[in-house]
Structures are given as C-alpha cells and as structure tokens.
C-alpha cells in the first residue's frame, strides 16, 4: 500500500450529533482542500498561510454548496500523522458527513483503512508501536485506571523503559564483539562476573513488568467476577443492585435463574464483568443441573467470586460445595438478608471460609460501599501512582518481555557453565530484538497490519 497518497475518513461516530469531523491526510491534501473549500463570501482559499489556523467557510462540490464548516489545517511534520493534514468540522448529521467525505474522495483522496492515520503516525516516526496501541486503549478504556494507564503508555512511559533496557543490552553486545575482534586491546578477563552483576537487576526489572500484567489486564479488561450461592440467596437481587437496573428476574421461587447472566459494571474506578449464576444445589431438574454445572465452570475461571449467603437459613451441604470452590481463589462472602432475623453469623462464615465477610442487604442496598472498597483493595493495594508505575496491559508485550527475560536468564546460565563469551551475544541479541518488537523496531509488516486492523475507522 502507498503510504504517501491521500486518505480520508469520518473521524467521529457516524450518528446524528452536533459536530462531525472528516479527517484528510497525505501528499495531495492542499490541492484537494483548495478545490472544495471556499472562505466566507464565496472567496477562493490558499492554504499557504493557514498552518494551524481555523478558517470559517463552506464545502463545495463544483458550484453546489454542501455544508457550512470550520477548516483546520496542520502542515507536516507538525500533525498527528506527520503529513499535511486537514480536519473539516461540519454539522454532525450522517448524510452531510457522508456527502462531504464523498466530495473529498471525488477530488482525489481515497477511503482510509481502519487505523491508517495512526499507522502513518507510526511509519513516519511520530509515535512508536506501543504508543500506537495505546491510542486504541485510550478510546476503549472502561474505567479511570485503564484510562490513566493507557495515557501513560501514550506519553511514552513504556517506550522509555524498553529503550533504557535495550541500550544496556546493546552496549554489552558491542563490548563482547569488539573484544572478540580486538583481544589485544580489549580484555574479557573477569567480564563474565561483571556481566552477571549487570544482568541481575535487568532481569528483576523485566520480571516486575511481567508481574504487572495481571493488574494491567484487570485495568484493561475488567475483573471476571462470578456470583455464587444457593437458590434464593439473593444473587440476582445483588446483580440488580450492582447494575443499577433490573437485569435479573427476582422471585421468591428458588431456582428462578437457570443460566448465566453477564453484566459490565463500573465500581470504585475499576470494571467488573459480573456473571450471575444458577443457584448451586443438588437437583433432579435436568435444565437446572446444566445451570449449576455452568456456574461451577465459570467460578473456576473467575478472578473474583462473590459468595452470597442467606443469613436467615442454616448452612448445609450445598454451602460446603461452594466453600470448597472458593478456598483457593480470591473471594468475598456476603452475608445477605442481614435485615432479617439471622441464624448464620459473620464470625462463623469467616471461620468456615477464611475469606472476608461483609453483612449486606440487597433489598435495602446496604453494605454496598464496603463491598466496593473491598474489591478495589483486593486488586489494587494502596493508592496507584501512575507517575512512575508502569503497567503492562498487552498480551503481546507480556509475551515479548517473557521471551526477553528467558534469553537473559540463558546468558546467566551460560556464565555459570563457563561457556565462551560469543555464546552470550546470541541470547543477548534475542533479548534485544524481543524488546524491540514492543516498540516496533524489530517487527514484521504482517504484525503491524494485524495490529492496526483492530482500530476504528478515522483513527
């Protein structure tokens, strides 16, 4: 694909709104804009003195006026793509936006591919690959932590750390190669021990980044949360309270919920992907048995289990089954129906489950604030400082970091085994290239195309 031709797309949602934006970028932006735009009073317009200025006027297709607009001109390289770029702010009707885009294409542009503007920013060196991926993360952020983490990556925090590590590695590669080529002037005596002392903190730093990916995934994707309990314990009522609307059917009939019900919920700055499940009990009902089986399967894959206990009913063998399910996972026990006369105490549940117990009433919506704070503290201990902390939110980045860490550990192993220094270079170079793939300095074109294909149109 030609990466200098002129592309155009609607950059805002294609729906009725107050404002719509058509973005144009490439080598023929100036000539196209001058053909279709006229200043107020039907005056011809020259782009040469309009850099980073907003100009009022109208879009014309020949002699036909299409819309009243504001035109923003950004000459390259001082633009998002690094190329000459024009953005047309028009009325936000679907028809008028499409009509202006058709006019732009008619006079020399072509429709942009998904993510092609950001791809050009990457290819023109305005941003690296990790920053480009952060653009889409910012757009799709579901909570404040995900947004802050994505903005940190967009500002280059991840890139800075990766480049710092690569500089250290390439220095060692260059030293080894120089010493092997010129042993008379550069000695490798005692070098293995020196290299080992340098690699140890690098491995710890990379491992810390890898470990941050669990928090990073939770920030980006949300906490996979499963609500468990016996029939009629109040699971569906809790789901409705958390969702803020009647999402689940609530009746006095035990076993009303037969299948899983999912809902995305924002809580204390993080996101929960909550699954309401069928009540867990022994039953002869075939459909209910399937629901119970699905509930247990969902629980095994969950990041968090919320176990709802009816405080007005004694614990039984069904509760024992649930307690076994949650004993090795992150879980919160809710002592529900605390507004009624209770026969189960928080102290008893704490002893039986070993988990945090909170008294709530889904009916009266009490105890929800404590639940929210507990969930946040379980996944983010203390206040999260985004000024210095880096969180890895991409599976691709985690894979590359893991490969790099493995290569550096192989260098450590070679040192311990007394292997020749040229063996070190092979694994050091692999670590260097794996880290480079994160920022796009050692990456195949097919991967670049695959990454940008997931972007929205106009970005």
C-alpha positions in Angstrom: 0.0 0.0 0.0 1.2 3.5 -0.9 1.8 5.3 2.5 2.0 8.8 1.0 -1.2 9.0 -1.0 -4.1 11.0 0.4 -6.6 9.2 2.7 -9.8 10.4 4.2 -12.4 9.2 6.7 -15.1 10.3 9.1 -13.3 10.6 12.4 -16.4 10.9 14.6 -19.2 8.4 15.2 -21.5 8.0 12.2 -24.6 9.1 14.0 -26.6 12.3 14.5 -24.7 14.7 16.7 -23.8 18.4 17.0 -20.4 18.2 15.3 -18.9 15.8 12.8 -15.2 15.6 11.7 -13.8 14.5 8.4 -10.0 13.9 8.5 -7.8 14.1 5.5 -4.0 13.3 5.4 -1.4 12.8 2.7 0.5 14.4 -0.2 -2.4 16.0 -2.0 -4.3 17.4 0.9 -3.6 21.0 -0.1 -4.8 20.7 -3.6 -8.0 18.8 -2.6 -8.8 21.3 0.1 -8.4 24.2 -2.2 -10.7 22.7 -4.7 -13.6 22.0 -2.3 -13.3 24.8 0.3 -14.2 28.5 0.0 -14.0 31.1 2.6 -16.9 33.2 3.7 -18.2 35.3 0.8 -17.5 32.6 -1.7 -13.8 33.6 -1.8 -11.2 31.2 -3.1 -8.8 30.0 -0.4 -5.0 29.5 -0.3 -3.6 27.0 2.3 -0.1 28.5 2.4 -0.8 31.0 5.2 -3.3 28.8 7.2 -1.0 26.4 9.1 -2.5 25.5 12.4 -5.3 28.0 11.9 -9.1 27.5 11.9 -10.8 29.0 8.9 -14.6 29.5 8.5 -16.2 28.8 5.2 -18.2 26.3 3.1 -17.6 23.0 1.3 -18.5 23.0 -2.3 -18.8 20.2 -4.9 -18.4 22.2 -8.0 -20.9 25.0 -7.7 -23.1 23.2 -5.2 -22.7 24.2 -1.6 -22.6 21.1 0.7 -22.2 22.5 4.2 -21.1 25.3 6.4 -17.8 24.3 8.1 -14.7 25.1 10.0 -11.4 24.0 8.4 -8.3 23.2 10.5 -5.0 22.9 8.6 -1.9 21.2 10.0 1.2 21.1 7.9 3.5 18.2 8.2 5.6 17.2 10.1 3.7 19.1 12.9 0.5 17.0 12.6 -0.8 13.7 14.1 0.3 11.7 11.0 3.5 13.7 10.3 1.9 14.6 6.9 -0.1 17.6 5.7 -3.5 17.1 7.4 -6.8 18.8 7.2 -9.8 18.3 9.5 -13.2 19.6 8.5 -15.6 20.3 11.3 -19.1 20.1 9.9 -22.6 19.6 11.1 -23.0 16.2 12.7 -25.7 14.7 10.5 -25.0 11.3 9.0 -26.0 12.4 5.5 -23.9 15.6 5.5 -20.8 13.8 6.8 -21.0 11.2 4.1 -21.7 13.8 1.5 -18.5 15.8 2.5 -16.4 12.5 2.5 -17.7 11.6 -0.9 -16.7 15.1 -2.2 -13.2 14.7 -0.7 -12.8 11.3 -2.4 -14.2 12.7 -5.6 -11.4 15.3 -5.8 -8.5 12.9 -5.2 -8.5 11.1 -1.8 -9.2 7.5 -1.1 -11.1 6.0 1.9 -8.7 5.3 4.8 -8.4 1.8 6.2 -9.1 1.2 9.9 -6.3 2.7 12.0 -4.5 4.1 8.9 -4.0 7.6 10.3 -2.3 6.1 13.4 -0.4 3.7 11.3 1.0 6.6 9.3 2.0 8.3 12.5 4.0 5.2 13.4 5.5 4.8 10.0 6.5 8.4 9.9 8.2 8.2 13.3 5.7 10.4 15.2 5.0 7.5 17.7 6.3 4.0 18.3 4.3 0.8 18.2 3.5 0.7 21.9 2.2 4.3 21.8 0.1 3.4 18.7 -1.5 0.5 20.6 -2.2 2.9 23.5 -4.3 5.1 21.2 -6.9 2.4 20.8 -6.7 1.5 24.5 -7.5 5.1 25.4 -10.5 5.0 23.1 -11.8 1.7 24.6 -10.9 2.4 28.3 -13.7 1.3 30.5 -12.6 2.8 33.8 -10.3 5.5 35.2 -7.4 3.2 35.9 -7.4 1.8 32.4 -7.5 5.4 31.0 -4.6 6.6 33.2 -2.5 3.5 32.3 -3.2 4.0 28.6 -2.4 7.7 28.8 0.9 6.8 30.5 1.7 4.4 27.6 0.7 7.0 25.1 3.1 9.5 26.6 5.9 7.0 26.2 6.4 5.6 29.7 6.6 2.0 28.4 8.8 3.1 25.5 11.3 4.9 27.8 11.7 1.8 29.9 12.1 -0.5 26.9 14.7 1.8 25.3 16.6 2.0 28.6 16.8 -1.8 28.8 17.8 -2.1 25.1 20.6 0.4 25.4 22.1 -1.6 28.3 21.9 -4.8 26.3 23.3 -3.4 23.1 26.3 -2.0 25.0 27.2 -5.4 26.3 26.8 -7.0 22.8 29.0 -4.3 21.3 31.6 -4.8 24.0 31.7 -8.6 23.5 32.0 -8.3 19.7 34.7 -5.6 20.0 36.7 -7.7 22.5 36.5 -10.8 20.3 37.6 -8.8 17.2 40.4 -7.0 19.0 41.6 -9.1 22.0 45.0 -7.4 22.2 43.4 -4.1 23.2 40.1 -5.1 24.9 40.3 -7.8 27.6 37.5 -10.1 28.7 39.2 -11.1 31.9 36.7 -11.0 34.7 34.0 -9.9 32.3 31.5 -12.8 32.9 31.2 -11.8 36.6 30.7 -8.1 35.6 28.1 -9.0 33.1 26.3 -11.2 35.6 26.1 -8.3 38.1 24.6 -6.1 35.3 22.0 -8.7 34.2 20.6 -9.4 37.6 18.9 -6.0 38.0 17.8 -6.1 34.4 16.1 -9.4 34.9 14.4 -8.2 38.0 13.1 -5.1 36.2 11.7 -7.1 33.3 10.1 -9.6 35.7 8.5 -6.7 37.5 7.0 -5.5 34.2 5.8 -9.1 33.5 4.2 -9.3 37.0 2.4 -6.0 36.4 0.5 -7.6 33.6 -2.1 -9.2 36.0 -3.0 -5.7 37.3 -2.8 -4.4 33.7 -5.2 -7.0 32.4 -7.7 -6.2 35.2 -7.4 -2.5 34.4 -8.0 -3.0 30.7 -10.4 -5.9 30.6 -12.1 -5.7 34.0 -12.3 -8.3 36.8 -14.0 -11.5 35.9 -16.5 -11.8 38.7 -18.8 -14.7 39.4 -21.7 -14.5 41.9 -22.3 -17.9 43.6 -24.8 -19.1 46.2 -27.7 -21.4 46.9 -31.0 -20.8 45.2 -32.9 -17.8 46.6 -29.9 -16.5 48.5 -30.2 -13.1 46.8 -27.7 -13.4 44.0 -30.0 -11.9 41.3 -31.0 -9.1 43.7 -27.4 -8.3 44.2 -26.8 -8.3 40.5 -29.6 -5.8 40.0 -28.2 -3.5 42.8 -24.7 -3.5 41.3 -26.0 -2.9 37.7 -28.4 -0.2 38.9 -31.2 -1.7 36.9 -33.5 -4.8 36.8 -31.2 -7.1 34.8 -32.1 -10.4 36.5 -35.5 -11.8 37.3 -36.2 -11.9 41.0 -38.9 -14.1 42.6 -39.5 -16.0 45.8 -39.3 -19.2 43.8 -36.0 -21.0 44.4 -34.1 -21.8 41.2 -35.5 -18.9 39.1 -32.1 -18.3 37.5 -31.3 -21.3 35.2 -28.5 -19.9 33.1 -25.6 -17.4 33.5 -26.3 -13.7 33.1 -23.5 -11.2 32.4 -23.2 -7.5 33.0 -20.4 -5.0 32.8 -20.3 -2.8 36.0 -18.0 0.1 37.0 -17.1 0.1 40.6 -14.6 2.3 42.6 -12.7 3.2 39.4 -12.4 -0.4 38.2 -14.6 -2.6 36.0 -16.3 -5.8 36.9 -17.5 -8.3 34.3 -20.1 -9.8 36.6 -21.8 -13.2 36.0 -24.9 -14.1 37.9 -25.3 -17.9 38.0 -27.8 -20.6 38.8 -28.2 -21.4 42.5 -25.9 -24.3 43.4 -27.8 -27.3 44.9 -28.5 -31.0 44.3 -31.4 -31.2 41.9 -33.2 -33.7 39.6 -34.2 -31.0 37.1 -32.0 -31.6 34.0 -32.1 -27.9 32.9 -31.1 -26.7 36.4 -28.3 -29.3 36.6 -26.9 -27.7 33.4 -27.1 -24.3 35.0 -25.3 -25.5 38.2 -22.6 -27.1 36.1 -22.1 -23.8 34.1 -21.9 -21.9 37.4 -19.1 -24.1 38.7 -17.2 -23.9 35.5 -17.5 -20.0 35.5 -16.2 -20.0 39.1 -13.1 -21.9 38.2 -12.1 -19.3 35.6 -13.0 -16.2 37.7 -10.7 -13.5 39.0 -13.1 -12.9 41.9 -16.0 -14.9 43.4 -18.8 -13.2 45.4 -20.4 -15.9 47.6 -23.9 -14.8 48.7 -25.2 -16.5 51.9 -28.8 -16.2 53.1 -28.2 -15.3 56.8 -31.7 -16.4 57.7 -31.1 -20.0 56.6 -28.7 -22.5 58.2 -25.6 -23.6 56.2 -25.9 -27.1 54.5 -24.1 -29.5 52.2 -24.7 -27.1 49.2 -22.8 -24.4 51.1 -20.0 -26.9 51.7 -19.7 -27.4 47.9 -19.4 -23.7 47.4 -16.8 -23.3 50.2 -14.6 -25.9 48.5 -14.9 -24.0 45.2 -13.7 -20.7 46.7 -11.0 -21.9 49.1 -8.1 -21.4 46.6 -9.5 -18.3 44.9 -10.0 -14.6 45.6 -13.4 -14.4 47.1 -15.7 -12.2 49.2 -18.5 -13.6 51.3 -21.7 -11.6 51.5 -23.9 -12.3 54.5 -27.2 -11.3 52.8 -30.6 -10.6 54.3 -29.0 -9.1 57.3 -32.2 -7.0 57.7 -34.0 -10.3 58.8 -33.6 -12.5 61.8 -30.3 -14.3 61.3 -29.1 -17.8 62.1 -25.7 -17.5 60.4 -23.1 -15.1 61.8 -20.2 -13.3 60.1 -17.8 -14.9 62.6 -19.0 -18.4 61.7 -18.6 -17.7 58.0 -15.2 -16.2 58.5 -14.1 -19.3 60.3 -15.6 -21.7 57.7 -14.4 -19.9 54.6 -11.3 -18.0 55.7 -12.5 -15.1 53.4 -13.6 -11.5 54.0 -17.2 -11.4 55.2 -19.5 -8.4 54.7 -23.0 -8.1 56.1 -25.3 -6.7 53.3 -28.9 -6.4 52.4 -29.6 -6.5 48.7 -33.2 -5.5 49.4 -32.2 -2.3 51.4 -29.0 -1.8 49.3 -26.8 -1.6 52.5 -23.2 -2.8 52.7 -22.5 -1.9 49.0 -19.9 0.8 49.8 -17.9 -1.7 51.9 -18.1 -4.2 49.1 -16.8 -1.7 46.5 -13.9 -0.7 48.7 -13.0 -4.4 49.4 -13.0 -5.2 45.7 -10.7 -2.3 44.9 -8.3 -3.2 47.7 -8.2 -6.9 46.7 -6.9 -5.9 43.3 -5.0 -2.7 43.9 -3.4 -2.4 47.3 -2.9 1.2 48.4 -3.1 4.2 46.0 -2.0 3.6 42.5 0.7 6.1 41.4 0.7 6.5 37.6 3.6 9.0 37.7 6.3 6.3 37.9 4.5 3.0 37.8 4.2 1.1 34.5 1.6 -1.5 33.9 1.7 -3.9 31.0 -1.8 -4.3 29.5 -0.9 -6.0 26.3 -0.6 -9.8 25.9 1.8 -9.1 23.0 4.0 -7.0 25.2 4.0 -9.6 28.0 5.0 -12.4 25.6 7.9 -10.3 24.3 9.1 -9.4 27.8 8.9 -13.1 28.8 10.9 -14.2 25.8 13.5 -11.4 26.6 13.7 -12.4 30.2 14.2 -16.1 29.3 17.1 -15.1 26.9 18.8 -13.1 29.7 18.5 -16.0 32.1 20.1 -18.2 29.5 23.0 -15.8 29.4 23.3 -16.2 33.2 23.2 -20.0 32.8 26.0 -19.8 30.1 28.1 -17.7 32.5 27.6 -20.3 35.3 28.6 -23.1 32.9 31.7 -21.3 31.9 30.7 -21.0 28.2 32.7 -18.8 25.8 31.7 -15.2 25.6 30.4 -15.4 22.0 27.6 -17.6 23.3 26.4 -14.6 25.4 25.9 -12.5 22.3 23.4 -14.9 20.7 21.0 -14.7 23.7 21.6 -11.0 24.4 20.7 -10.2 20.8 17.5 -12.2 21.1 16.6 -10.3 24.2 17.3 -7.0 22.4 15.1 -8.0 19.5 12.2 -9.2 21.6 12.2 -5.9 23.5 12.4 -4.1 20.1 9.3 -5.8 18.9 7.3 -4.0 21.7 8.1 -0.5 20.3 8.2 -1.6 16.7 11.9 -1.5 16.0 12.1 -5.2 15.2 8.7 -6.3 13.9 7.3 -7.9 10.8 4.9 -5.9 8.5 2.2 -8.5 8.8 2.1 -7.9 12.6 1.9 -4.2 12.1 -1.0 -4.6 9.7 -2.8 -7.0 12.1 -2.4 -4.5 15.0 -3.8 -1.6 13.1 -6.7 -3.6 11.6 -8.3 -3.6 15.0 -8.6 0.2 15.1 -11.7 2.1 14.5 -12.3 4.0 11.2 -10.9 7.5 11.1 -8.2 6.8 13.7 
